[in-house]
Amino acid sequence: MQILKGDGLKVWYDACTGKHVRYGVAIAQRLKASGHEVILTTRKHPDTLALSKLLGEKFKVVGKYSPSSPQSRLKESLKRQLAFCEMFENEPPDYAVSHGSIDLCRVAFGLGVPTISTADAPHAIAANKLALPLVNVLIASKAIPPREYESFGVKRIVQFDGVDEVAWVKGYKARPDEYEKPLIVVRQMETMASYAKGKHDATEQIAQKLVSLGNVMFIPRYSRSSRRGLIVPQKFVDSVSLSATADLVVSVGGTISREAALQGTLSIVIRTFGASYVNDYIFKGGFPLFTVEPSEALKLAKKYVSRKWDVKERLEQLENPVDYVEKTIREKL
């Protein structure tokens, strides 16, 4: 293991999506403050480049996301892995960290680099099968039963009393928005993900129904074409800041739903992928996150739209997963 000046370590973090960028920045800032060197990589993917610029951290862009077919996914993944092999051929990192990056896990394993991963989506079966068996330590919310990840061959699981989004929501100062109130934000389902195959995306239909309650911003995943009666942003929007100032956030249960609830904004999750351990955990913890059938969304929205919850004390009580990443590295796995 190579030791840098001041006994600092070289840590590599690969961010595949916008959520991973936020996570990577939170981890990088903590590790840099402790004297470690952090190499941040990402790929061309909706939100990754714009978000890294917003957060003021420099990421090396390696490859792109190409979900049009299984062949395109595989080819782009292999290209990234070869690029990483060349990048670290002579000077490999001491540790590799990610939120389940398949490319990082494969390359780090091949180079003999200890790997730490966070995870919160047991339903992402394809990605979990490819990445998690190669991980040395998995850091996950105590909301998720260990058996969910042990089934993928994970040997060591460290759990924390919180959710991943605490890493970047706690202490975040929202920027004022410029939209008329009430503002309702609807996030489209990640339709290109492997776990979404065969699932119906009802988000746009629900957004149209919510127009009767206020101004509805529909945040698409890929196409920014206009939608009748909806606000469709033509450039990147900061979801954490937006969810803090919005009057209601609707999604199928992804990151933005928890970002909103952790900041006291009503969050409605459309039941699509079955039970969500982390969403149920948030709800039971007193945060305003409600999971409903598509037909129930409008009724619940009418009841609670524009109401804010004071959750500051509850948020402070939740553990930050970055603490566990830092501790794992400090204790050398």
N, C-alpha and C positions, 0 to 999 in steps of 0.2 A: 504493500500500500504506500503510495507516494504521499509525503507530508509537505505541505506548502509552508512558506514563511509564517511564523507565528503559530505553527501547529494547525493551520487551517487545512481543510479538506476541499477537494474538488468535487462538486456535486452537479449532476446533470439532471435537468427537469425538462420533459417533453410534454407540450400542451397540444392536444389534438382539436379542441373546441374552445369556444369563448369561455365556458365555465372553467376549463383547465387553465386558461390564461390567468384568470383571476386567482385560482388556487396557486398556480406557479409563482405569481408575483408575491402573494402573501408569504409563501414558503421562502422564496429568494430573499425578500427583505429581512426576514428573521435570521436566516443563515448568514447573510452578509454582515449583519450587525454582530454576529458571533465570530466573525473573522474568517468565514469560509468563502471560497470562490464558487459562484453558481453560473453554470452555462445553461441558458434558456433557449430551447428550440420549439418551433411550431410548424404548422403547414398552412397553406392557403385554404381557408375554410371560412364560411360566413362568420364574421365578427372577430376572428382571431387577430388579424392585422390592425384593424381599427381600434380594437380594445387594448392591444398592447401599446399602441400609440397614446391612447387616452390615459393609461396607467403609468406611462413614462418609463417603461422598462424595455430594454433592447432584447429582442428575440431574433435568433437566426432562423430564417425561413427555409425549411427543407421539405420539398415536395408539396403535394396538394391532395385535397379530398376529392375523390372521383367515384361517386356512388352509383353511376349509371348502370353498372352490371357487376356481377361477381368477378368477371375477368378484369375490369378496370380497377376495382378495389384491390385485388391481389397484385396487379402490376404496379400500381402506385405505392402500395405498401412495401413491395420488394425494392423498388427504387429508393425509397426512404431508408430502408435498412442498409442497403449498400452504401449510401451516402454517409450514414452514421458510422459504418465500419471504417470508412476512409477517414472520417473526421477524428475518430478516437483510436486509430490504429497504433500510433506511437505514444500517445498520452491519454490513456483511458481515465475516466473519472474514478474516484474512490467509491462513490455511491450514485445510483440512478433512482430517481423518484418520479412518479407520475400518478395520474388518476386512471390507471388501467390502459396506458398506451401500449398497444400490441407491438409496435415497432421498437420502442424502448426496451420492453421486456425481452424480446427476442435477441436484440443486439447485446444488451447487458449480460444476459445469460451466456451468450456465445463468447463474450470477452471475459467472463468470470468476474463481473462486477456485481456486488450485492445490490439487490433491488428492493425498494420500498414502494408500496402502492396504496392509495386510498381507493375506496369503492363504495357505491351506494345503490347499485342497480343489479340485484340478483337476476332480474328478468332479461338482462342483456346477455343471453346465453352464449351466442357465437363469440362475442368479444371476450367474455370471461373464460371460455374454453381455451382461447388462444394465448391469453396473457397471464391469468392468475396461477396456473401451475408452475410458472417460472419465477414467481415472486418469493423473496425470502421472508418478508414481513408485510402483512396486510393490516392497514389501519382503517377501521370501520366503526360506524355508530353502533352503540349498544342496542339500538332499536332493532337491528338486524340479527336474527339468530345465527350463531356461528355455523350451524349446519348448512346454511345456504351457500357459504363459501367453501366449507370443507368438502362439499360435493364436487368442487372443481379442483381438488387436490392441494388446497392451501394448507400449509403445515403450521404456520404460526399466525394467529390473529390477535391483534391488540385493539381493544374497544374503548371508545370514549363516550362520555355522557353528553351528547350533542349531535349536531348534523354538520355536514361539510360546509354549508353556506355560512356558518358562524365565522369561519376563517376570514371572510372578507366583508361580512355585514356588520359585525361588531366593531363599533368605532367609526363606521362609515358616515361621512357627512354628505347628505343628498344635495344635489344642485337644484335650484328652483326651475320648474318647467314653465313653458310658455303656452300651455293649452288651457282652453276654457273648461270650467268645471260644470258638472261632475265629469271626471275623466275615467273611462273604463278601458283597461288594457287587456287585449286578448292575444295570446301567443299561440301561433299555429303549432300543430303537432309535428314532431320530427319525422316526417313521412318517409325519408330515405334511409332511416336506421333499419338494421336487419331485424330488430325486435318489433318494428312497426308493420312488417309485412302481413297483409291480410286484415289490418285494422282500419276501421272507418274513422276518418278525420272529420269530426263534427264542429270544429272550432269556428269556421267561417259562418256556418249556419247560425250558430249561437250568437256570434258577433252581430249578425243582422237583426236578431231578435232584441238584443240589448240596446239598440239605437234609441228605443223609446225611453230609456232611462238617462241618457246623456250622450256625450261625445265618445265614440268608440274608436280606439286605435287598434288596428289589426297589424300585428308584427309577423310577417311571413318568414319562412325559413330561407327560401331561395328566390322566388319571383316577387318583385316589388311592383307588379302591375296594379293599377287602381282597382278598387272594389267599391261598388255602389254604396253610398252612404257611410263609408268607413274612412278613417284617416289611415293612410298607409305611408309610413315614413320612407323617404327615398334614400336615406343614408342611415348609418349606424346610430342606434340610440342606446344610452346607458341604462340597462334594465334595472340595475340596483337603485339608481337614483329615481328612475321613472316609477318603479313599484312603491317607493317610499312616499311619493307625492300623489299617486293615483288614488281614486276612490274605490276601485275594485280591480282585481286582477283575475283573469280566467285563463286556465291552461289545462293540459291533460296530466299535469302532475310533475312537471319538470322543475328545474332549478328556480325559475322565476316565481313559482308558487310559494316556495319556501322563503325566498328573498323577501317577498311581499309580507308574508305572515310574520316573519321575524322582526319586521319593522312596523307591525301593527296595522297593516292594510288588509282588508278583507280579501281572502284568496279562495276562489272556487275551483276545485279540481274536477274535471269531467272524468268519470271512471272509464278507463280505456284498457289499461294493462293489468287489471286485477288489483289485488291488495298491494299497498305500498307501505312498508314498515316505517320508513322515515316520515312519511306524511301523517300516518296514524300517531306516531310519536309526538310530532309537532302539535297536532290537535289535542292530544291528551295532556300536553304540557301547558295548555291554556292559550295557545296562539290561534288566531282566526283563520284556520285552514279547514275548509269543509269539502268533503268528497261526495259528489252526487251523480246521479244519472243525467244524461243530456236533457231529458224532459223536465228536470227539477231545477235547472240552473237559473232560469228567469225568475221563478218564484222566490228563490233564496236571495237573488240579487235585489229584487224589489224590497225585501225585508231589511237588508243590511247596508245597501249602497250608501257610501259617504260616511259611514260610521268608522271611527278609528279606535283601536284598542291600545291601551297603555301597557306595553310589554317590555319596557326597558329593564326592569328588575329580573324578569324571567330570562331575558336574553343574557344578562350578566351572569346568571347561574349556569348557563350551558358551557361545556368545555370546548376549547378551541383545538381542533385536530392538529394544527401547526405545532402546538406544544408537544404532541406525541411524535410527530415527524422529527423535530429537533432532538427530543430525548432519545429516540431510537438511534439516530446518527451519533449522538454524544456517547451513548453506551456501546457503540460499534456492533449493533444488531444483537 
